[in-house]
């Protein structure tokens, strides 16, 4: 879905967990200096380094009797468009 939203091939780059944790520590330090919340923190870094990390909407579907109105592909395309429009990403 992400490759389709960008209309290009996506290459997966695997980094060691220590790289994520180091990046998170730097982001937390920078946030402490600027007084804002970190964009990335060690908790999120640990989440991303777990090979079993998955996300499912099934519990929400059952508990709330909810069905999404936007598909994953549509949502990714809208998100990429918004990020481009607001200068968060280029290309």
VOMAR-595220 format. One line per field, with one value per residue: residue number from 0; residue in three letters; x, y, z of N, C-alpha, C, O in turn. Coordinates in steps of 0.1 Angstrom, whole numbers. Layout:
nuse <- c(NUM,...)
torfi <- c(ALA,...)
n.u <- c(X,...)
n.v <- c(Y,...)
n.w <- c(Z,...)
ca.u <- c(X,...)
ca.v <- c(Y,...)
ca.w <- c(Z,...)
c.u <- c(X,...)
c.v <- c(Y,...)
c.w <- c(Z,...)
o.u <- c(X,...)
o.v <- c(Y,...)
o.w <- c(Z,...)
//
This chain:
nuse <- c(0,1,2,3,4,5,6,7,8,9,10,11,12,13,14,15,16,17,18,19,20,21,22,23,24,25,26,27,28,29,30,31,32,33,34,35,36,37,38,39,40,41,42,43,44,45,46,47,48,49,50,51,52,53,54,55,56,57,58,59,60,61,62,63,64,65,66,67,68,69,70,71,72,73,74,75,76,77,78,79,80,81,82,83,84,85,86,87,88,89,90)
torfi <- c(UNK,UNK,UNK,UNK,UNK,UNK,UNK,UNK,UNK,UNK,UNK,UNK,UNK,UNK,UNK,UNK,UNK,UNK,UNK,UNK,UNK,UNK,UNK,UNK,UNK,UNK,UNK,UNK,UNK,UNK,UNK,UNK,UNK,UNK,UNK,UNK,UNK,UNK,UNK,UNK,UNK,UNK,UNK,UNK,UNK,UNK,UNK,UNK,UNK,UNK,UNK,UNK,UNK,UNK,UNK,UNK,UNK,UNK,UNK,UNK,UNK,UNK,UNK,UNK,UNK,UNK,UNK,UNK,UNK,UNK,UNK,UNK,UNK,UNK,UNK,UNK,UNK,UNK,UNK,UNK,UNK,UNK,UNK,UNK,UNK,UNK,UNK,UNK,UNK,UNK,UNK)
n.u <- c(8,20,40,24,11,32,38,60,87,94,121,132,151,170,178,199,186,199,205,180,174,195,189,164,172,187,167,150,167,171,145,142,160,147,123,100,78,92,97,102,107,123,105,89,109,116,92,93,114,107,101,76,57,26,-4,-38,-72,-92,-101,-114,-133,-150,-156,-167,-185,-177,-168,-143,-143,-125,-101,-70,-51,-63,-62,-34,-26,-40,-27,0,-3,-12,11,30,18,20,47,62,73,91,90)
n.v <- c(-12,12,15,17,41,60,55,41,17,2,0,-22,-15,-30,-23,-26,-32,-16,8,20,25,42,64,71,79,102,118,122,136,159,169,175,196,215,217,206,178,145,134,108,81,61,41,37,30,5,-9,-9,-26,-51,-82,-94,-75,-64,-50,-48,-42,-57,-62,-36,-36,-57,-50,-24,-26,-17,-5,2,31,38,23,6,12,35,52,53,66,91,100,103,122,144,148,155,178,195,197,178,156,149,144)
n.w <- c(0,7,-12,-35,-29,-31,-56,-65,-62,-31,-10,15,43,67,100,128,162,181,166,163,190,197,180,190,216,210,198,220,237,221,221,248,250,234,245,236,227,221,187,183,204,230,238,215,198,208,203,175,170,176,162,162,162,154,140,143,133,140,168,173,154,163,190,188,168,143,110,88,67,48,27,33,12,1,24,28,4,7,30,22,2,18,34,15,5,27,30,44,32,2,-33)
ca.u <- c(0,29,46,14,9,43,40,74,91,99,132,133,164,170,188,200,179,207,204,168,175,203,181,154,179,190,154,146,177,168,132,145,166,138,110,88,77,101,90,105,113,128,94,85,120,115,81,97,125,101,97,62,48,16,-15,-51,-84,-103,-108,-123,-145,-159,-161,-175,-193,-172,-162,-136,-149,-114,-93,-56,-45,-68,-57,-20,-25,-44,-16,12,-7,-12,25,36,12,25,62,68,81,92,91)
ca.v <- c(0,24,16,22,55,67,52,36,5,5,-9,-23,-15,-35,-18,-33,-25,-5,20,26,30,54,75,76,87,115,125,126,147,171,174,181,209,225,218,199,163,139,128,94,79,47,31,35,22,-9,-14,-12,-36,-64,-89,-99,-63,-63,-41,-53,-35,-67,-59,-25,-40,-65,-42,-12,-29,-6,-9,14,37,41,12,9,18,49,59,56,76,104,105,107,135,154,150,162,191,203,198,169,147,154,133)
ca.w <- c(0,8,-25,-44,-26,-36,-70,-67,-55,-18,-6,30,49,81,109,141,172,187,158,166,203,197,173,200,227,204,197,234,241,214,226,261,248,228,253,229,228,211,176,184,217,232,238,201,192,212,195,161,169,178,150,163,163,144,143,138,136,144,181,172,146,171,202,185,156,134,98,82,54,39,27,36,1,0,35,26,-6,13,39,14,-4,28,38,4,5,39,29,53,24,-12,-43)
c.u <- c(9,36,37,12,20,45,54,77,97,110,133,147,163,181,188,192,186,207,191,168,184,196,171,160,182,178,149,155,173,155,134,151,156,125,98,88,86,92,92,111,117,117,90,96,119,103,85,107,119,96,82,53,39,5,-27,-62,-95,-109,-117,-135,-155,-165,-170,-185,-190,-166,-155,-143,-138,-105,-78,-49,-50,-62,-42,-18,-29,-33,-4,9,-6,3,32,31,17,40,69,77,81,92,78)
c.v <- c(13,26,22,37,64,65,48,24,10,-5,-10,-24,-19,-29,-25,-25,-14,8,27,32,42,66,80,84,101,124,130,137,160,177,180,194,220,226,212,184,157,133,113,92,64,37,27,27,8,-16,-18,-23,-50,-70,-93,-87,-63,-54,-47,-44,-44,-64,-47,-28,-48,-56,-31,-14,-18,-12,3,18,39,28,16,16,33,57,63,67,90,109,110,120,146,158,158,177,201,203,189,159,153,141,125)
c.w <- c(0,-6,-35,-41,-31,-51,-74,-59,-41,-14,10,34,64,89,122,152,179,179,161,180,204,191,183,211,222,203,210,239,234,219,240,260,242,236,247,231,218,200,176,197,219,233,224,195,196,205,181,159,172,165,150,164,151,149,136,142,140,158,180,164,154,183,199,173,145,121,92,69,44,39,30,25,-1,12,33,15,-1,22,32,7,6,32,27,4,16,40,39,45,10,-21,-45)
o.u <- c(6,37,41,10,17,53,59,69,105,108,133,155,156,193,178,191,180,207,191,164,181,197,168,155,181,178,144,149,173,153,127,148,158,117,87,98,88,81,84,120,114,118,88,94,121,104,82,109,126,89,76,41,43,4,-27,-63,-106,-121,-128,-146,-167,-177,-179,-192,-199,-160,-162,-147,-141,-102,-75,-42,-42,-59,-38,-10,-22,-30,1,17,-1,6,40,39,18,45,81,86,72,94,78)
o.v <- c(22,37,30,45,76,72,53,20,19,-17,1,-32,-13,-30,-31,-13,-4,19,39,43,51,77,92,94,111,136,141,146,170,189,190,203,232,236,212,179,162,128,106,99,56,25,15,18,-1,-28,-29,-28,-60,-64,-96,-89,-62,-51,-50,-40,-40,-65,-47,-24,-45,-57,-28,-4,-12,-23,14,10,42,23,28,26,42,69,74,76,100,121,120,129,156,169,168,186,213,208,190,153,161,130,116)
o.w <- c(-7,-10,-43,-51,-35,-57,-84,-50,-41,-16,16,29,71,84,126,151,183,185,163,183,212,196,183,215,229,206,211,245,241,220,243,268,245,233,253,237,207,202,170,202,210,229,221,186,187,201,176,149,170,157,139,166,139,161,124,153,144,159,186,167,153,186,207,169,139,122,91,61,32,50,31,27,-3,9,36,17,-4,22,35,7,3,34,31,3,14,50,42,50,6,-16,-53)
//
